[in-house]
């Protein structure tokens, strides 16, 4: 019985020794795999850090581009508004030019006709050359009753008259 015990113990020890060497190889392989995995994890962490930095830079670029886009859109809206206003001014200038083609300006001095001009500015300049005070003009809209000479302290008056007008 001792011999059977010893033979079975020897067999168990031999199996355990063989298993131990296999386990030692597995442990060595596990250590090697662990080292490889740690190196890969370090590489992955480095890549993650690089990607995180790139993402932040892209996010900043995105924010900056959004600001530039907003500014450009606002500028486009302002440009469109400017164009609308410029068109309206151009139409008004063309209408005024058309009216001015059909209008002459009569320059009166103390109630008597002094001269006739194509532009109000020219009538003012002519009156100033003859001694009128700049800016001292009595308004007289077309078709309105001209003011009396007593109510015009400067003695000078400019009256626009439309050519071909039938109201006078």
Backbone as CSV, one residue per row, in Angstrom:
resi,resn,N_x,N_y,N_z,CA_x,CA_y,CA_z,C_x,C_y,C_z
1,UNK,0.808,-1.154,0.000,0.000,0.000,0.000,0.874,1.248,0.000
2,UNK,1.953,1.175,0.639,2.892,2.279,0.654,3.413,2.472,-0.752
3,UNK,3.649,1.432,-1.391,4.189,1.526,-2.714,3.144,2.150,-3.656
4,UNK,1.952,1.839,-3.553,0.887,2.390,-4.396,0.743,3.867,-4.063
5,UNK,0.863,4.186,-2.820,0.763,5.584,-2.427,1.928,6.344,-3.004
6,UNK,3.066,5.747,-2.930,4.242,6.428,-3.459,4.171,6.518,-4.978
7,UNK,3.742,5.510,-5.604,3.639,5.540,-7.060,2.597,6.560,-7.484
8,UNK,1.471,6.656,-6.794,0.443,7.642,-7.159,0.915,9.044,-6.806
9,UNK,1.649,9.177,-5.716,2.187,10.484,-5.342,3.215,10.919,-6.364
10,UNK,4.050,9.969,-6.778,5.056,10.270,-7.787,4.384,10.659,-9.101
11,UNK,3.342,9.986,-9.459,2.620,10.294,-10.687,1.984,11.683,-10.576
12,UNK,1.413,11.983,-9.402,0.808,13.308,-9.189,1.872,14.391,-9.239
13,UNK,3.006,14.109,-8.619,4.094,15.090,-8.629,4.614,15.300,-10.044
14,UNK,4.731,14.282,-10.812,5.209,14.384,-12.194,4.207,15.188,-13.000
15,UNK,2.937,14.907,-12.813,1.883,15.651,-13.526,1.900,17.108,-13.095
16,UNK,2.064,17.323,-11.787,2.083,18.685,-11.257,3.293,19.428,-11.769
17,UNK,4.446,18.750,-11.872,5.668,19.388,-12.365,5.492,19.771,-13.829
18,UNK,4.911,18.857,-14.605,4.683,19.152,-16.021,3.701,20.308,-16.152
19,UNK,2.690,20.289,-15.320,1.682,21.350,-15.332,2.288,22.667,-14.885
20,UNK,3.203,22.613,-13.911,3.856,23.811,-13.400,4.704,24.454,-14.486
21,UNK,5.427,23.632,-15.255,6.239,24.218,-16.329,5.340,24.830,-17.394
22,UNK,4.194,24.203,-17.685,3.242,24.748,-18.642,2.680,26.069,-18.104
23,UNK,2.356,26.054,-16.813,1.833,27.282,-16.194,2.888,28.386,-16.200
24,UNK,4.155,28.017,-15.980,5.231,29.004,-15.991,5.362,29.614,-17.384
25,UNK,5.249,28.776,-18.422,5.290,29.296,-19.789,4.102,30.221,-20.050
26,UNK,2.937,29.816,-19.532,1.749,30.641,-19.716,1.892,31.985,-18.989
27,UNK,2.493,31.929,-17.797,2.719,33.169,-17.035,3.688,34.058,-17.787
28,UNK,4.802,33.466,-18.314,5.758,34.240,-19.103,5.069,34.852,-20.328
29,UNK,4.235,34.055,-20.991,3.503,34.556,-22.157,2.540,35.662,-21.736
30,UNK,1.878,35.472,-20.578,0.949,36.490,-20.082,1.702,37.783,-19.773
31,UNK,2.910,37.680,-19.167,3.736,38.863,-18.895,4.122,39.567,-20.203
32,UNK,4.487,38.780,-21.192,4.849,39.359,-22.488,3.640,40.036,-23.119
33,UNK,2.487,39.336,-23.059,1.263,39.926,-23.594,0.884,41.191,-22.833
34,UNK,1.069,41.181,-21.511,0.780,42.345,-20.677,1.672,43.522,-21.077
35,UNK,2.933,43.249,-21.294,3.851,44.306,-21.751,3.423,44.875,-23.094
36,UNK,3.052,43.958,-24.010,2.588,44.401,-25.334,1.317,45.229,-25.195
37,UNK,0.379,44.759,-24.367,-0.876,45.486,-24.173,-0.640,46.847,-23.526
38,UNK,0.313,46.903,-22.577,0.633,48.195,-21.958,1.230,49.156,-22.997
39,UNK,2.090,48.642,-23.852,2.668,49.480,-24.907,1.574,49.965,-25.865
40,UNK,0.669,49.035,-26.213,-0.445,49.427,-27.083,-1.358,50.443,-26.391
41,UNK,-1.591,50.248,-25.095,-2.422,51.184,-24.335,-1.765,52.560,-24.288
42,UNK,-0.426,52.587,-24.113,0.288,53.864,-24.117,0.167,54.539,-25.484
43,UNK,0.333,53.730,-26.542,0.173,54.280,-27.895,-1.241,54.807,-28.102
44,UNK,-2.227,54.026,-27.632,-3.621,54.454,-27.767,-3.880,55.729,-26.966
45,UNK,-3.323,55.808,-25.771,-3.498,57.010,-24.946,-2.876,58.217,-25.639
46,UNK,-1.717,58.003,-26.263,-1.061,59.083,-26.989,-1.912,59.514,-28.188
47,UNK,-2.461,58.544,-28.901,-3.332,58.857,-30.033,-4.590,59.582,-29.568
48,UNK,-5.133,59.113,-28.439,-6.331,59.768,-27.898,-6.011,61.212,-27.540
49,UNK,-4.856,61.433,-26.926,-4.449,62.805,-26.598,-4.291,63.660,-27.843
50,UNK,-3.677,63.094,-28.872,-3.505,63.817,-30.134,-4.862,64.120,-30.762
51,UNK,-5.740,63.127,-30.757,-7.073,63.330,-31.321,-7.861,64.369,-30.517
52,UNK,-7.697,64.352,-29.210,-8.380,65.317,-28.348,-7.888,66.739,-28.658
53,UNK,-6.575,66.881,-28.817,-6.010,68.188,-29.163,-6.507,68.634,-30.530
54,UNK,-6.509,67.706,-31.485,-7.004,68.031,-32.826,-8.473,68.422,-32.781
55,UNK,-9.240,67.714,-31.966,-10.660,68.029,-31.837,-10.849,69.432,-31.260
56,UNK,-10.055,69.799,-30.257,-10.153,71.140,-29.685,-9.817,72.190,-30.735
57,UNK,-8.753,71.947,-31.512,-8.360,72.893,-32.551,-9.449,73.019,-33.606
58,UNK,-10.022,71.870,-33.990,-11.101,71.906,-34.973,-12.331,72.625,-34.424
59,UNK,-12.601,72.434,-33.143,-13.735,73.105,-32.513,-13.504,74.619,-32.492
60,UNK,-12.274,75.039,-32.188,-11.951,76.466,-32.203,-12.067,77.025,-33.617
61,UNK,-11.553,76.259,-34.597,-11.662,76.687,-35.991,-13.126,76.793,-36.396
62,UNK,-13.912,75.819,-35.965,-15.344,75.819,-36.271,-16.012,77.057,-35.677
63,UNK,-15.691,77.372,-34.432,-16.274,78.548,-33.787,-15.861,79.821,-34.522
64,UNK,-14.600,79.907,-34.882,-14.105,81.083,-35.601,-14.787,81.210,-36.969
65,UNK,-14.935,80.084,-37.653,-15.595,80.115,-38.959,-17.065,80.493,-38.839
66,UNK,-17.715,80.037,-37.761,-19.110,80.430,-37.529,-19.216,81.941,-37.311
67,UNK,-18.272,82.494,-36.539,-18.266,83.944,-36.312,-18.058,84.677,-37.633
68,UNK,-17.129,84.196,-38.438,-16.873,84.829,-39.723,-18.094,84.720,-40.634
69,UNK,-18.750,83.556,-40.588,-19.958,83.364,-41.391,-21.051,84.334,-40.953
70,UNK,-21.248,84.456,-39.617,-22.248,85.394,-39.105,-21.929,86.812,-39.549
71,UNK,-20.655,87.195,-39.445,-20.253,88.544,-39.850,-20.490,88.740,-41.348
72,UNK,-20.176,87.715,-42.137,-20.393,87.817,-43.581,-21.888,87.915,-43.899
73,UNK,-22.711,87.146,-43.192,-24.153,87.212,-43.418,-24.695,88.588,-43.043
74,UNK,-24.204,89.126,-41.909,-24.635,90.463,-41.513,-24.207,91.490,-42.550
75,UNK,-22.987,91.339,-43.082,-22.498,92.258,-44.098,-23.330,92.145,-45.368
76,UNK,-23.720,90.921,-45.724,-24.562,90.731,-46.911,-25.907,91.429,-46.705
77,UNK,-26.471,91.279,-45.501,-27.749,91.947,-45.224,-27.590,93.463,-45.300
78,UNK,-26.487,93.975,-44.732,-26.249,95.415,-44.803,-26.050,95.863,-46.251
79,UNK,-25.323,95.055,-47.008,-25.116,95.394,-48.414,-26.444,95.404,-49.168
80,UNK,-27.310,94.433,-48.868,-28.614,94.398,-49.521,-29.438,95.624,-49.142
81,UNK,-29.405,95.982,-47.847,-30.126,97.177,-47.412,-29.551,98.414,-48.088
82,UNK,-28.225,98.468,-48.184,-27.584,99.604,-48.855,-28.013,99.679,-50.310
83,UNK,-28.060,98.518,-50.973,-28.479,98.509,-52.366,-29.913,99.004,-52.524
84,UNK,-30.796,98.592,-51.596,-32.192,99.036,-51.651,-32.251,100.551,-51.483
85,UNK,-31.509,101.054,-50.504,-31.495,102.497,-50.258,-30.894,103.230,-51.456
86,UNK,-29.801,102.694,-51.999,-29.178,103.337,-53.157,-30.112,103.350,-54.366
87,UNK,-30.855,102.261,-54.562,-31.819,102.238,-55.664,-32.893,103.301,-55.464
88,UNK,-33.381,103.397,-54.219,-34.406,104.406,-53.926,-33.844,105.811,-54.149
89,UNK,-32.615,106.054,-53.708,-31.991,107.361,-53.924,-31.793,107.642,-55.410
90,UNK,-31.384,106.621,-56.144,-31.185,106.784,-57.579,-32.505,107.115,-58.274
91,UNK,-33.575,106.403,-57.885,-34.889,106.701,-58.468,-35.312,108.134,-58.130
92,UNK,-35.105,108.519,-56.865,-35.470,109.885,-56.460,-34.632,110.912,-57.211
93,UNK,-33.334,110.619,-57.379,-32.467,111.545,-58.110,-32.906,111.648,-59.569
94,UNK,-33.279,110.530,-60.166,-33.744,110.561,-61.559,-35.045,111.347,-61.690
95,UNK,-35.967,111.131,-60.730,-37.215,111.901,-60.752,-36.928,113.389,-60.579
96,UNK,-36.026,113.696,-59.644,-35.665,115.090,-59.403,-35.001,115.692,-60.637
97,UNK,-34.130,114.896,-61.260,-33.465,115.367,-62.477,-34.491,115.648,-63.568
98,UNK,-35.488,114.768,-63.681,-36.537,114.972,-64.672,-37.327,116.231,-64.352
99,UNK,-37.644,116.427,-63.075,-38.368,117.636,-62.670,-37.513,118.871,-62.920
100,UNK,-36.200,118.738,-62.609,-35.307,119.889,-62.780,-35.145,120.261,-64.244
101,UNK,-35.257,119.311,-65.146,-35.174,119.623,-66.576,-36.333,120.523,-66.996
102,UNK,-37.454,120.333,-66.336,-38.655,121.091,-66.683,-38.852,122.304,-65.784
103,UNK,-37.856,122.651,-64.964,-38.011,123.739,-64.009,-36.938,124.796,-64.247
104,UNK,-37.352,126.055,-64.156,-36.401,127.167,-64.140,-36.606,127.904,-62.822
105,UNK,-35.591,128.624,-62.411,-35.636,129.341,-61.143,-35.557,130.834,-61.433
106,UNK,-36.608,131.526,-61.008,-36.677,132.973,-61.208,-36.098,133.648,-59.979
107,UNK,-35.169,134.531,-60.208,-34.524,135.264,-59.115,-35.106,136.676,-59.101
108,UNK,-35.736,137.015,-57.984,-36.339,138.331,-57.817,-35.504,139.143,-56.844
109,UNK,-35.406,140.446,-57.158,-34.751,141.382,-56.227,-35.732,142.523,-55.995
110,UNK,-36.170,142.604,-54.748,-37.146,143.602,-54.330,-38.397,143.567,-55.213
111,UNK,-38.850,142.356,-55.512,-40.089,142.169,-56.256,-39.938,142.220,-57.758
112,UNK,-38.797,142.587,-58.274,-38.594,142.672,-59.719,-37.747,141.487,-60.171
113,UNK,-38.075,140.974,-61.343,-37.322,139.851,-61.892,-35.891,140.294,-62.147
114,UNK,-34.964,139.573,-61.569,-33.535,139.891,-61.724,-32.917,139.026,-62.811
115,UNK,-33.168,137.666,-62.731,-32.593,136.762,-63.724,-33.319,135.418,-63.680
116,UNK,-33.061,134.581,-64.699,-33.656,133.247,-64.808,-32.507,132.242,-64.884
117,UNK,-32.619,131.149,-64.118,-31.531,130.154,-64.037,-32.092,128.743,-64.146
118,UNK,-31.239,127.791,-64.626,-31.638,126.382,-64.749,-31.521,125.637,-63.423
119,UNK,-30.731,126.159,-62.486,-30.546,125.479,-61.196,-30.662,126.495,-60.068
120,UNK,-31.200,126.052,-58.972,-31.360,126.927,-57.806,-30.003,127.430,-57.319
121,UNK,-29.000,126.536,-57.341,-27.678,126.924,-56.876,-27.118,128.066,-57.714
122,UNK,-27.379,128.030,-59.023,-26.888,129.101,-59.895,-27.584,130.418,-59.592
123,UNK,-28.878,130.346,-59.283,-29.614,131.559,-58.920,-29.067,132.134,-57.616
124,UNK,-28.790,131.259,-56.643,-28.224,131.722,-55.370,-26.849,132.355,-55.592
125,UNK,-26.032,131.724,-56.433,-24.697,132.253,-56.707,-24.783,133.621,-57.376
126,UNK,-25.711,133.769,-58.333,-25.871,135.056,-59.011,-26.311,136.135,-58.031
127,UNK,-27.215,135.781,-57.119,-27.682,136.759,-56.137,-26.565,137.121,-55.164
128,UNK,-25.769,136.140,-54.765,-24.666,136.414,-53.841,-23.613,137.299,-54.487
129,UNK,-23.424,137.159,-55.811,-22.481,138.027,-56.514,-22.946,139.478,-56.497
130,UNK,-24.278,139.650,-56.463,-24.836,141.003,-56.448,-25.142,141.488,-55.040
131,UNK,-24.618,140.781,-54.023,-24.717,141.283,-52.650,-25.711,140.596,-51.744
132,UNK,-26.343,139.525,-52.166,-27.292,138.820,-51.297,-26.537,138.093,-50.187
133,UNK,-27.188,137.965,-49.057,-26.598,137.251,-47.924,-26.762,135.759,-48.167
134,UNK,-25.670,134.971,-48.099,-25.805,133.519,-48.302,-26.738,132.906,-47.261
135,UNK,-27.656,132.099,-47.725,-28.564,131.384,-46.821,-29.748,132.213,-46.383
136,UNK,-29.921,133.426,-46.858,-31.048,134.253,-46.430,-32.179,134.230,-47.421
137,UNK,-32.581,133.066,-47.870,-33.577,132.954,-48.928,-34.960,132.739,-48.357
138,UNK,-35.919,133.367,-48.987,-37.315,133.163,-48.593,-37.859,131.993,-49.402
139,UNK,-38.436,130.983,-48.728,-38.955,129.841,-49.478,-40.206,130.228,-50.256
140,UNK,-40.307,129.675,-51.438,-41.492,129.896,-52.265,-41.733,128.638,-53.074
141,UNK,-42.537,127.694,-52.554,-42.776,126.458,-53.285,-43.577,126.718,-54.554
142,UNK,-43.452,125.821,-55.537,-44.185,126.013,-56.796,-45.682,126.084,-56.552
143,UNK,-46.311,127.056,-57.201,-47.761,127.196,-57.100,-48.219,127.977,-55.890
144,UNK,-47.320,128.294,-54.974,-47.712,129.042,-53.777,-47.658,130.538,-54.092
145,UNK,-48.416,131.309,-53.340,-48.389,132.758,-53.485,-47.038,133.261,-52.994
146,UNK,-46.298,133.994,-53.804,-44.993,134.486,-53.349,-45.161,135.454,-52.187
147,UNK,-44.192,135.444,-51.265,-44.307,136.365,-50.130,-44.138,137.806,-50.601
148,UNK,-44.722,138.717,-49.831,-44.582,140.131,-50.205,-43.148,140.565,-49.962
149,UNK,-42.730,141.599,-50.650,-41.353,142.062,-50.515,-41.076,142.589,-49.117
150,UNK,-42.134,143.017,-48.406,-41.928,143.508,-47.034,-41.594,142.364,-46.085
151,UNK,-42.098,141.124,-46.381,-41.840,139.979,-45.501,-40.505,139.322,-45.797
152,UNK,-39.839,139.733,-46.860,-38.538,139.175,-47.226,-37.486,140.200,-46.837
153,UNK,-36.821,140.024,-45.693,-35.903,141.060,-45.212,-34.687,141.261,-46.108
154,UNK,-34.288,140.241,-46.842,-33.084,140.370,-47.664,-33.382,141.020,-49.001
155,UNK,-34.640,141.021,-49.432,-34.990,141.594,-50.716,-34.810,140.625,-51.868
156,UNK,-34.246,139.467,-51.630,-34.014,138.473,-52.677,-34.976,137.307,-52.482
157,UNK,-35.453,136.771,-53.611,-36.352,135.633,-53.542,-36.129,134.775,-54.777
158,UNK,-36.154,133.418,-54.573,-36.029,132.486,-55.693,-37.338,131.712,-55.797
159,UNK,-37.885,131.700,-57.018,-39.149,131.001,-57.223,-38.972,129.960,-58.324
160,UNK,-39.175,128.666,-57.993,-39.103,127.652,-59.044,-40.380,127.679,-59.880
161,UNK,-40.210,127.583,-61.195,-41.372,127.586,-62.090,-41.182,126.437,-63.065
162,UNK,-42.209,125.610,-63.151,-42.160,124.484,-64.099,-42.519,125.007,-65.478
163,UNK,-41.721,124.639,-66.442,-41.992,125.019,-67.811,-43.204,124.273,-68.317
164,UNK,-44.076,124.961,-68.994,-45.279,124.332,-69.494,-46.325,124.170,-68.411
165,UNK,-46.128,124.741,-67.225,-47.104,124.631,-66.137,-48.295,125.518,-66.447
166,UNK,-49.498,125.064,-66.119,-50.723,125.823,-66.392,-51.310,126.376,-65.126
167,UNK,-50.646,126.186,-63.986,-51.214,126.645,-62.717,-50.953,128.128,-62.485
168,UNK,-50.205,128.812,-63.349,-49.913,130.227,-63.151,-50.214,131.042,-64.313
